[in-house]
Amino acid sequence: MVQVASYREESRAEKLRSRLLDEGYKAYTRAVTTSKGRFVRVFVGPKVSRADAQAAKQELDQLLKAQTLVLKFKA
């Protein structure tokens, strides 16, 4: 899967998720609590292979002008 962003404000994460869905990506959010507080992360995927995830990462980096992360999917 590709982690696209991590936000403190859930509304910002939902706005990005909606944008990605509109662009045709399978996007979703997950809330996590870390030592730095609660965050809502935005993901695209999961992808069948790491190569597919890397290709999606490159597309997303260009689309969003950001640095995304490829991570192993955790159900």
C-alpha positions in Angstrom: 0.0 0.0 0.0 1.0 3.6 -0.3 0.8 6.0 2.6 0.0 9.4 1.0 -0.3 11.6 4.1 -0.8 11.9 7.8 -2.9 14.7 9.4 -3.8 15.7 12.9 -7.2 17.1 11.6 -9.5 14.3 10.3 -11.2 16.8 7.9 -8.0 17.3 6.0 -7.5 13.6 5.7 -11.1 13.1 4.4 -10.7 15.9 1.9 -7.6 14.2 0.4 -9.2 10.8 0.5 -12.2 12.3 -1.5 -9.8 13.9 -4.0 -8.0 10.6 -4.5 -11.3 8.7 -5.0 -12.3 11.3 -7.6 -9.0 10.6 -9.4 -9.9 6.9 -9.5 -7.6 5.6 -6.7 -8.8 3.1 -4.0 -8.2 5.4 -1.1 -9.0 5.0 2.6 -8.0 6.5 6.0 -7.0 5.0 9.3 -6.6 6.7 12.7 -3.5 5.9 14.7 -2.3 7.1 18.1 1.5 7.7 18.4 3.7 9.2 21.1 3.1 12.5 19.3 -0.7 12.2 19.4 -3.6 11.1 17.2 -3.2 11.2 13.5 -5.4 10.2 10.5 -3.3 8.6 7.7 -4.4 8.5 4.1 -3.6 5.3 2.1 -4.0 4.1 -1.5 -4.1 0.3 -2.1 -3.5 -2.3 -1.3 -1.6 -3.3 -4.4 -1.0 -6.9 -5.5 2.8 -6.5 -5.7 5.5 -4.1 -4.5 6.1 -3.1 -8.1 2.5 -2.1 -8.5 2.8 -0.1 -5.2 6.0 1.6 -6.5 4.3 2.6 -9.7 1.3 4.1 -7.8 3.8 5.9 -5.5 5.4 7.6 -8.5 2.0 8.6 -9.9 0.9 10.0 -6.5 4.2 11.8 -5.9 3.7 13.7 -9.2 -0.1 14.3 -8.7 0.3 15.6 -5.2 3.8 17.0 -5.4 4.7 15.1 -2.3 6.8 12.2 -1.1 4.6 9.2 -0.4 5.7 5.9 1.3 5.3 2.3 0.2 4.4 0.1 3.1 3.4 -3.5 3.7 -0.4 -3.9 3.9 -1.7 -4.7 7.4 -5.3 -5.9 7.5 
